[in-house]
């Protein structure tokens, strides 16, 4: 039986992984529809995140730091910065955001080959 804190940490770890990977695959040149989709996704993600206080805090962060949707780089750097705000609140170390786009690979070869062009 895993304690609540362990489960919360596992959920957080997987959620951040998904979020950073999603942002590292976001289009380099997003259409208006891509931008609206990301903005909406992040607000719904915060609203539905299954840990009351976490989602609530994340909603506050979204208000304070509106999602940057203008490019892959901007979105990834934004994701790294808000994760750092959460790290700060939890007394965790700050993460170095340089190279965050390259750190999170999706394992989808076609997309990564496309990038190499
Ligand atoms: P995590 O913070 O889960 O990070 C996982 C890995 O990502 C790290 O090992 C590192 O390699 C990398 N990483 C770290 N920082 C960054 C960064 N800035 N950018 C990119 N990569 C990075 N927990 C609570 O107790 N209270 C809360 O209010 C709370 N709010 C949360 C809100 C959201 C939206 C999410 C997704 C999670 C929240 N959590 C909260 C969970 C918490 O953030 C951690 O996920 C959890 O404590 C496990 O931490 P961890 O040490 O495994 O590292």
Backbone and ligand atoms as CSV (ligand in chain L), in Angstrom:
chain,resi,resn,atom,element,x,y,z
A,1,UNK,N,N,0.852,-1.204,0.000
A,1,UNK,CA,C,0.000,0.000,0.000
A,1,UNK,C,C,0.881,1.245,0.000
A,2,UNK,N,N,0.722,2.057,-0.994
A,2,UNK,CA,C,1.545,3.265,-1.102
A,2,UNK,C,C,0.875,4.410,-0.356
A,3,UNK,N,N,1.674,5.187,0.332
A,3,UNK,CA,C,1.130,6.337,1.051
A,3,UNK,C,C,0.610,7.393,0.088
A,4,UNK,N,N,-0.226,8.250,0.565
A,4,UNK,CA,C,-0.785,9.318,-0.270
A,4,UNK,C,C,0.286,10.187,-0.906
A,5,UNK,N,N,1.326,10.468,-0.135
A,5,UNK,CA,C,2.388,11.348,-0.650
A,5,UNK,C,C,3.108,10.691,-1.814
A,6,UNK,N,N,3.316,9.359,-1.722
A,6,UNK,CA,C,3.994,8.633,-2.809
A,6,UNK,C,C,3.134,8.670,-4.072
A,7,UNK,N,N,1.843,8.438,-3.893
A,7,UNK,CA,C,0.944,8.443,-5.056
A,7,UNK,C,C,0.888,9.830,-5.682
A,8,UNK,N,N,0.825,10.844,-4.845
A,8,UNK,CA,C,0.756,12.228,-5.332
A,8,UNK,C,C,2.031,12.571,-6.113
A,9,UNK,N,N,3.182,12.105,-5.574
A,9,UNK,CA,C,4.464,12.370,-6.244
A,9,UNK,C,C,4.536,11.644,-7.582
A,10,UNK,N,N,4.028,10.385,-7.617
A,10,UNK,CA,C,4.060,9.616,-8.882
A,10,UNK,C,C,3.176,10.281,-9.931
A,11,UNK,N,N,2.008,10.712,-9.492
A,11,UNK,CA,C,1.083,11.392,-10.401
A,11,UNK,C,C,1.731,12.675,-10.922
A,12,UNK,N,N,2.369,13.414,-10.026
A,12,UNK,CA,C,3.022,14.664,-10.410
A,12,UNK,C,C,4.147,14.410,-11.406
A,13,UNK,N,N,4.980,13.413,-11.086
A,13,UNK,CA,C,6.116,13.082,-11.942
A,13,UNK,C,C,5.636,12.721,-13.360
A,14,UNK,N,N,4.623,11.854,-13.448
A,14,UNK,CA,C,4.110,11.456,-14.780
A,14,UNK,C,C,3.444,12.627,-15.490
A,15,UNK,N,N,2.747,13.444,-14.725
A,15,UNK,CA,C,2.048,14.576,-15.347
A,15,UNK,C,C,3.034,15.585,-15.921
A,16,UNK,N,N,4.071,15.870,-15.157
A,16,UNK,CA,C,5.092,16.799,-15.669
A,16,UNK,C,C,5.754,16.213,-16.904
A,17,UNK,N,N,6.011,14.900,-16.861
A,17,UNK,CA,C,6.652,14.258,-18.021
A,17,UNK,C,C,5.788,14.448,-19.273
A,18,UNK,N,N,4.492,14.165,-19.127
A,18,UNK,CA,C,3.586,14.336,-20.264
A,18,UNK,C,C,3.561,15.805,-20.714
A,19,UNK,N,N,3.435,16.693,-19.751
A,19,UNK,CA,C,3.323,18.117,-20.083
A,19,UNK,C,C,4.572,18.637,-20.825
A,20,UNK,N,N,5.755,18.331,-20.286
A,20,UNK,CA,C,6.987,18.821,-20.943
A,20,UNK,C,C,7.181,18.179,-22.312
A,21,UNK,N,N,6.815,16.891,-22.438
A,21,UNK,CA,C,6.978,16.210,-23.731
A,21,UNK,C,C,6.010,16.799,-24.757
A,22,UNK,N,N,4.799,17.046,-24.309
A,22,UNK,CA,C,3.795,17.659,-25.195
A,22,UNK,C,C,4.299,19.029,-25.692
A,23,UNK,N,N,4.861,19.809,-24.788
A,23,UNK,CA,C,5.342,21.145,-25.172
A,23,UNK,C,C,6.565,21.055,-26.087
A,24,UNK,N,N,7.379,20.025,-25.905
A,24,UNK,CA,C,8.579,19.885,-26.743
A,24,UNK,C,C,8.215,19.410,-28.157
A,25,UNK,N,N,6.961,18.962,-28.354
A,25,UNK,CA,C,6.464,18.556,-29.678
A,25,UNK,C,C,5.486,19.572,-30.262
A,26,UNK,N,N,5.185,20.606,-29.502
A,26,UNK,CA,C,4.257,21.640,-29.978
A,26,UNK,C,C,4.859,22.259,-31.249
A,27,UNK,N,N,4.016,22.666,-32.216
A,27,UNK,CA,C,4.572,23.198,-33.465
A,27,UNK,C,C,5.528,24.382,-33.258
A,28,UNK,N,N,6.546,24.427,-34.107
A,28,UNK,CA,C,7.472,25.568,-34.062
A,28,UNK,C,C,6.773,26.821,-34.565
A,29,UNK,N,N,5.878,26.596,-35.558
A,29,UNK,CA,C,5.094,27.713,-36.098
A,29,UNK,C,C,3.612,27.373,-35.979
A,30,UNK,N,N,3.059,27.566,-34.779
A,30,UNK,CA,C,1.668,27.173,-34.535
A,30,UNK,C,C,0.653,28.039,-35.289
A,31,UNK,N,N,-0.446,27.415,-35.682
A,31,UNK,CA,C,-1.565,28.155,-36.271
A,31,UNK,C,C,-2.377,28.767,-35.115
A,32,UNK,N,N,-3.255,29.716,-35.415
A,32,UNK,CA,C,-4.128,30.256,-34.361
A,32,UNK,C,C,-4.898,29.139,-33.651
A,33,UNK,N,N,-5.295,28.119,-34.399
A,33,UNK,CA,C,-6.038,27.004,-33.806
A,33,UNK,C,C,-5.150,26.174,-32.862
A,34,UNK,N,N,-3.870,25.970,-33.236
A,34,UNK,CA,C,-2.922,25.279,-32.340
A,34,UNK,C,C,-2.795,26.061,-31.034
A,35,UNK,N,N,-2.700,27.369,-31.172
A,35,UNK,CA,C,-2.481,28.223,-29.991
A,35,UNK,C,C,-3.678,28.175,-29.057
A,36,UNK,N,N,-4.870,28.226,-29.648
A,36,UNK,CA,C,-6.080,28.167,-28.834
A,36,UNK,C,C,-6.206,26.785,-28.173
A,37,UNK,N,N,-5.831,25.745,-28.911
A,37,UNK,CA,C,-5.906,24.384,-28.353
A,37,UNK,C,C,-4.994,24.242,-27.147
A,38,UNK,N,N,-3.781,24.758,-27.243
A,38,UNK,CA,C,-2.841,24.628,-26.119
A,38,UNK,C,C,-3.343,25.409,-24.908
A,39,UNK,N,N,-3.808,26.620,-25.166
A,39,UNK,CA,C,-4.306,27.458,-24.077
A,39,UNK,C,C,-5.477,26.758,-23.361
A,40,UNK,N,N,-6.404,26.248,-24.144
A,40,UNK,CA,C,-7.570,25.561,-23.587
A,40,UNK,C,C,-7.153,24.291,-22.841
A,41,UNK,N,N,-6.255,23.525,-23.458
A,41,UNK,CA,C,-5.779,22.283,-22.835
A,41,UNK,C,C,-5.210,22.563,-21.446
A,42,UNK,N,N,-4.374,23.586,-21.357
A,42,UNK,CA,C,-3.711,23.866,-20.075
A,42,UNK,C,C,-4.722,24.284,-19.000
A,43,UNK,N,N,-5.720,25.070,-19.394
A,43,UNK,CA,C,-6.734,25.467,-18.416
A,43,UNK,C,C,-7.586,24.276,-17.972
A,44,UNK,N,N,-7.919,23.409,-18.910
A,44,UNK,CA,C,-8.718,22.233,-18.552
A,44,UNK,C,C,-7.881,21.258,-17.729
A,45,UNK,N,N,-6.612,21.149,-18.073
A,45,UNK,CA,C,-5.685,20.289,-17.326
A,45,UNK,C,C,-5.647,20.740,-15.859
A,46,UNK,N,N,-5.504,22.036,-15.644
A,46,UNK,CA,C,-5.464,22.577,-14.278
A,46,UNK,C,C,-6.802,22.328,-13.573
A,47,UNK,N,N,-7.873,22.540,-14.302
A,47,UNK,CA,C,-9.196,22.394,-13.708
A,47,UNK,C,C,-9.496,20.967,-13.301
A,48,UNK,N,N,-9.037,19.996,-14.125
A,48,UNK,CA,C,-9.382,18.591,-13.888
A,48,UNK,C,C,-8.282,17.814,-13.174
A,49,UNK,N,N,-7.144,18.449,-12.912
A,49,UNK,CA,C,-6.017,17.733,-12.297
A,49,UNK,C,C,-6.479,17.086,-10.988
A,50,UNK,N,N,-6.282,15.768,-10.850
A,50,UNK,CA,C,-6.860,15.044,-9.725
A,50,UNK,C,C,-6.108,15.155,-8.397
A,51,UNK,N,N,-5.899,16.345,-7.937
A,51,UNK,CA,C,-5.359,16.608,-6.599
A,51,UNK,C,C,-5.775,18.040,-6.387
A,52,UNK,N,N,-6.812,18.217,-5.568
A,52,UNK,CA,C,-7.460,19.513,-5.403
A,52,UNK,C,C,-6.529,20.694,-5.277
A,53,UNK,N,N,-5.634,20.652,-4.278
A,53,UNK,CA,C,-4.770,21.812,-4.042
A,53,UNK,C,C,-3.821,22.049,-5.225
A,54,UNK,N,N,-3.356,20.966,-5.864
A,54,UNK,CA,C,-2.410,21.113,-6.979
A,54,UNK,C,C,-3.057,21.859,-8.134
A,55,UNK,N,N,-4.265,21.398,-8.521
A,55,UNK,CA,C,-4.975,22.018,-9.635
A,55,UNK,C,C,-5.284,23.470,-9.341
A,56,UNK,N,N,-5.682,23.718,-8.102
A,56,UNK,CA,C,-6.018,25.082,-7.695
A,56,UNK,C,C,-4.788,25.990,-7.807
A,57,UNK,N,N,-3.651,25.492,-7.286
A,57,UNK,CA,C,-2.423,26.284,-7.389
A,57,UNK,C,C,-2.025,26.500,-8.842
A,58,UNK,N,N,-2.238,25.450,-9.642
A,58,UNK,CA,C,-1.844,25.559,-11.046
A,58,UNK,C,C,-2.726,26.586,-11.760
A,59,UNK,N,N,-3.998,26.614,-11.420
A,59,UNK,CA,C,-4.912,27.605,-11.998
A,59,UNK,C,C,-4.433,29.018,-11.648
A,60,UNK,N,N,-3.988,29.199,-10.403
A,60,UNK,CA,C,-3.454,30.514,-10.009
A,60,UNK,C,C,-2.195,30.850,-10.802
A,61,UNK,N,N,-1.344,29.839,-11.004
A,61,UNK,CA,C,-0.121,30.067,-11.797
A,61,UNK,C,C,-0.460,30.473,-13.230
A,62,UNK,N,N,-1.507,29.847,-13.803
A,62,UNK,CA,C,-1.899,30.174,-15.182
A,62,UNK,C,C,-2.370,31.623,-15.293
A,63,UNK,N,N,-2.983,32.100,-14.224
A,63,UNK,CA,C,-3.438,33.499,-14.221
A,63,UNK,C,C,-2.243,34.436,-14.161
A,64,UNK,N,N,-1.308,34.081,-13.290
A,64,UNK,CA,C,-0.130,34.933,-13.080
A,64,UNK,C,C,0.836,34.867,-14.269
A,65,UNK,N,N,0.971,33.662,-14.816
A,65,UNK,CA,C,1.889,33.451,-15.956
A,65,UNK,C,C,1.096,32.842,-17.107
A,66,UNK,N,N,0.400,33.673,-17.902
A,66,UNK,CA,C,-0.406,33.128,-19.006
A,66,UNK,C,C,0.451,32.276,-19.948
A,67,UNK,N,N,-0.068,31.118,-20.382
A,67,UNK,CA,C,0.690,30.220,-21.248
A,67,UNK,C,C,1.240,30.931,-22.482
A,68,UNK,N,N,2.489,30.667,-22.785
A,68,UNK,CA,C,3.135,31.222,-23.974
A,68,UNK,C,C,2.933,30.225,-25.097
A,69,UNK,N,N,2.180,30.626,-26.108
A,69,UNK,CA,C,1.800,29.677,-27.162
A,69,UNK,C,C,2.343,30.046,-28.539
A,70,UNK,N,N,3.258,31.045,-28.593
A,70,UNK,CA,C,3.675,31.553,-29.901
A,70,UNK,C,C,4.635,30.633,-30.660
A,71,UNK,N,N,5.318,29.721,-29.961
A,71,UNK,CA,C,6.242,28.796,-30.627
A,71,UNK,C,C,6.579,27.649,-29.683
A,72,UNK,N,N,7.202,26.608,-30.234
A,72,UNK,CA,C,7.634,25.466,-29.424
A,72,UNK,C,C,8.578,25.923,-28.322
A,73,UNK,N,N,9.540,26.760,-28.709
A,73,UNK,CA,C,10.537,27.225,-27.749
A,73,UNK,C,C,9.869,28.016,-26.613
A,74,UNK,N,N,8.979,28.929,-27.001
A,74,UNK,CA,C,8.301,29.767,-25.999
A,74,UNK,C,C,7.441,28.907,-25.067
A,75,UNK,N,N,6.720,27.937,-25.643
A,75,UNK,CA,C,5.837,27.091,-24.831
A,75,UNK,C,C,6.655,26.217,-23.874
A,76,UNK,N,N,7.773,25.677,-24.390
A,76,UNK,CA,C,8.614,24.810,-23.547
A,76,UNK,C,C,9.263,25.589,-22.413
A,77,UNK,N,N,9.711,26.781,-22.722
A,77,UNK,CA,C,10.336,27.611,-21.681
A,77,UNK,C,C,9.297,28.024,-20.641
A,78,UNK,N,N,8.105,28.286,-21.097
A,78,UNK,CA,C,7.018,28.618,-20.174
A,78,UNK,C,C,6.746,27.430,-19.240
A,79,UNK,N,N,6.673,26.221,-19.825
A,79,UNK,CA,C,6.407,25.016,-19.018
A,79,UNK,C,C,7.478,24.817,-17.964
A,80,UNK,N,N,8.712,25.049,-18.366
A,80,UNK,CA,C,9.832,24.897,-17.438
A,80,UNK,C,C,9.731,25.939,-16.318
A,81,UNK,N,N,9.379,27.155,-16.675
A,81,UNK,CA,C,9.290,28.234,-15.682
A,81,UNK,C,C,8.164,27.974,-14.678
A,82,UNK,N,N,7.004,27.519,-15.141
A,82,UNK,CA,C,5.923,27.276,-14.168
A,82,UNK,C,C,6.233,26.059,-13.295
A,83,UNK,N,N,6.875,25.044,-13.875
A,83,UNK,CA,C,7.289,23.892,-13.063
A,83,UNK,C,C,8.269,24.381,-11.977
A,84,UNK,N,N,9.135,25.307,-12.356
A,84,UNK,CA,C,10.067,25.861,-11.357
A,84,UNK,C,C,9.340,26.612,-10.247
A,85,UNK,N,N,8.223,27.264,-10.578
A,85,UNK,CA,C,7.443,27.948,-9.528
A,85,UNK,C,C,6.896,26.902,-8.550
A,86,UNK,N,N,6.438,25.765,-9.106
A,86,UNK,CA,C,5.928,24.688,-8.241
A,86,UNK,C,C,7.086,24.101,-7.421
A,87,UNK,N,N,8.232,23.907,-8.061
A,87,UNK,CA,C,9.418,23.395,-7.338
A,87,UNK,C,C,9.743,24.300,-6.157
A,88,UNK,N,N,9.664,25.589,-6.404
A,88,UNK,CA,C,9.988,26.576,-5.375
A,88,UNK,C,C,9.024,26.429,-4.187
A,89,UNK,N,N,7.737,26.331,-4.499
A,89,UNK,CA,C,6.727,26.190,-3.458
A,89,UNK,C,C,6.932,24.940,-2.615
A,90,UNK,N,N,7.428,23.870,-3.285
A,90,UNK,CA,C,7.609,22.596,-2.586
A,90,UNK,C,C,9.013,22.454,-1.994
A,91,UNK,N,N,9.819,23.513,-2.113
A,91,UNK,CA,C,11.175,23.460,-1.566
A,91,UNK,C,C,12.117,22.578,-2.366
A,92,UNK,N,N,11.796,22.381,-3.667
A,92,UNK,CA,C,12.689,21.586,-4.534
A,92,UNK,C,C,13.648,22.511,-5.270
A,93,UNK,N,N,14.696,21.885,-5.837
A,93,UNK,CA,C,15.701,22.665,-6.567
A,93,UNK,C,C,15.134,23.267,-7.848
A,94,UNK,N,N,15.701,24.390,-8.259
A,94,UNK,CA,C,15.337,24.994,-9.538
A,94,UNK,C,C,16.011,24.202,-10.656
A,95,UNK,N,N,15.264,24.016,-11.731
A,95,UNK,CA,C,15.746,23.248,-12.871
A,95,UNK,C,C,16.305,24.224,-13.905
A,96,UNK,N,N,17.418,23.860,-14.543
A,96,UNK,CA,C,18.028,24.703,-15.567
A,96,UNK,C,C,17.247,24.531,-16.877
A,97,UNK,N,N,16.565,25.579,-17.312
A,97,UNK,CA,C,15.670,25.476,-18.467
A,97,UNK,C,C,16.375,25.425,-19.825
A,98,UNK,N,N,17.665,25.711,-19.867
A,98,UNK,CA,C,18.362,25.640,-21.153
A,98,UNK,C,C,18.306,24.197,-21.653
A,99,UNK,N,N,17.941,24.023,-22.899
A,99,UNK,CA,C,17.926,22.681,-23.486
A,99,UNK,C,C,16.725,21.836,-23.094
A,100,UNK,N,N,15.696,22.471,-22.516
A,100,UNK,CA,C,14.544,21.680,-22.070
A,100,UNK,C,C,13.802,21.041,-23.250
A,101,UNK,N,N,13.805,21.709,-24.411
A,101,UNK,CA,C,13.126,21.152,-25.595
A,101,UNK,C,C,13.767,19.820,-25.992
A,102,UNK,N,N,15.100,19.744,-25.915
A,102,UNK,CA,C,15.802,18.528,-26.336
A,102,UNK,C,C,15.756,17.424,-25.284
A,103,UNK,N,N,15.515,17.793,-24.041
A,103,UNK,CA,C,15.506,16.789,-22.970
A,103,UNK,C,C,14.309,15.843,-23.078
A,104,UNK,N,N,13.158,16.394,-23.496
A,104,UNK,CA,C,11.928,15.597,-23.506
A,104,UNK,C,C,11.639,15.060,-24.898
A,105,UNK,N,N,11.971,13.775,-25.114
A,105,UNK,CA,C,11.770,13.115,-26.401
A,105,UNK,C,C,10.480,12.324,-26.358
A,106,UNK,N,N,9.781,12.290,-27.499
A,106,UNK,CA,C,8.500,11.572,-27.497
A,106,UNK,C,C,8.653,10.126,-27.945
A,107,UNK,N,N,9.782,9.774,-28.560
A,107,UNK,CA,C,9.921,8.412,-29.066
A,107,UNK,C,C,9.164,8.220,-30.370
A,108,UNK,N,N,8.697,9.321,-30.947
A,108,UNK,CA,C,7.967,9.244,-32.219
A,108,UNK,C,C,8.955,9.643,-33.296
A,109,UNK,N,N,9.579,8.629,-33.914
A,109,UNK,CA,C,10.694,8.838,-34.832
A,109,UNK,C,C,10.396,9.797,-35.964
A,110,UNK,N,N,9.198,9.651,-36.547
A,110,UNK,CA,C,8.850,10.488,-37.699
A,110,UNK,C,C,8.963,11.970,-37.343
A,111,UNK,N,N,8.427,12.316,-36.179
A,111,UNK,CA,C,8.458,13.717,-35.766
A,111,UNK,C,C,9.883,14.184,-35.513
A,112,UNK,N,N,10.692,13.318,-34.893
A,112,UNK,CA,C,12.061,13.720,-34.597
A,112,UNK,C,C,12.913,13.796,-35.869
A,113,UNK,N,N,12.620,12.924,-36.842
A,113,UNK,CA,C,13.334,13.004,-38.120
A,113,UNK,C,C,12.968,14.293,-38.856
A,114,UNK,N,N,11.695,14.615,-38.765
A,114,UNK,CA,C,11.192,15.833,-39.390
A,114,UNK,C,C,11.965,17.047,-38.877
A,115,UNK,N,N,12.251,17.054,-37.579
A,115,UNK,CA,C,12.969,18.160,-36.950
A,115,UNK,C,C,14.409,18.272,-37.426
A,116,UNK,N,N,15.002,17.135,-37.738
A,116,UNK,CA,C,16.415,17.115,-38.111
A,116,UNK,C,C,16.630,17.786,-39.468
A,117,UNK,N,N,15.567,17.866,-40.277
A,117,UNK,CA,C,15.658,18.459,-41.628
A,117,UNK,C,C,16.015,19.936,-41.570
L,1,LIG,P1,P,8.963,16.469,-10.390
L,1,LIG,O1,O,8.761,17.867,-9.923
L,1,LIG,O2,O,7.746,15.623,-10.585
L,1,LIG,O3,O,9.789,16.525,-11.732
L,1,LIG,C1,C,10.041,15.350,-12.499
L,1,LIG,C2,C,11.327,15.503,-13.249
L,1,LIG,O4,O,11.213,16.588,-14.155
L,1,LIG,C3,C,12.524,15.881,-12.386
L,1,LIG,O5,O,13.123,14.744,-11.866
L,1,LIG,C4,C,13.423,16.634,-13.361
L,1,LIG,O6,O,14.177,15.729,-14.142
L,1,LIG,C5,C,12.438,17.310,-14.263
L,1,LIG,N1,N,12.191,18.705,-13.908
L,1,LIG,C6,C,12.206,19.289,-12.688
L,1,LIG,N2,N,11.927,20.600,-12.787
L,1,LIG,C7,C,11.722,20.844,-14.092
L,1,LIG,C8,C,11.392,22.015,-14.819
L,1,LIG,N3,N,11.230,23.190,-14.224
L,1,LIG,N4,N,11.265,21.912,-16.169
L,1,LIG,C9,C,11.437,20.734,-16.790
L,1,LIG,N5,N,11.748,19.595,-16.155
L,1,LIG,C10,C,11.889,19.652,-14.817
L,1,LIG,N6,N,2.637,18.490,-5.308
L,1,LIG,C11,C,2.278,18.978,-4.105
L,1,LIG,O7,O,2.633,18.399,-3.081
L,1,LIG,N7,N,1.559,20.152,-3.997
L,1,LIG,C12,C,1.141,20.830,-5.109
L,1,LIG,O8,O,0.472,21.868,-4.994
L,1,LIG,C13,C,1.482,20.309,-6.401
L,1,LIG,N8,N,1.064,20.914,-7.522
L,1,LIG,C14,C,1.290,20.328,-8.733
L,1,LIG,C15,C,0.767,20.894,-9.896
L,1,LIG,C16,C,0.944,20.291,-11.125
L,1,LIG,C17,C,0.332,20.897,-12.363
L,1,LIG,C18,C,1.683,19.086,-11.219
L,1,LIG,C19,C,1.875,18.415,-12.554
L,1,LIG,C20,C,2.209,18.523,-10.081
L,1,LIG,C21,C,2.033,19.123,-8.828
L,1,LIG,N9,N,2.554,18.561,-7.668
L,1,LIG,C22,C,2.241,19.107,-6.447
L,1,LIG,C23,C,3.493,17.419,-7.734
L,1,LIG,C24,C,4.946,17.906,-7.684
L,1,LIG,O9,O,5.180,18.988,-8.584
L,1,LIG,C25,C,5.951,16.807,-8.065
L,1,LIG,O10,O,5.577,16.235,-9.306
L,1,LIG,C26,C,6.058,15.702,-7.051
L,1,LIG,O11,O,6.361,16.261,-5.782
L,1,LIG,C27,C,7.163,14.681,-7.430
L,1,LIG,O12,O,8.391,15.385,-7.514
L,1,LIG,P2,P,9.707,14.801,-8.186
L,1,LIG,O13,O,10.805,15.060,-7.228
L,1,LIG,O14,O,9.481,13.403,-8.676
L,1,LIG,O15,O,9.986,15.756,-9.430
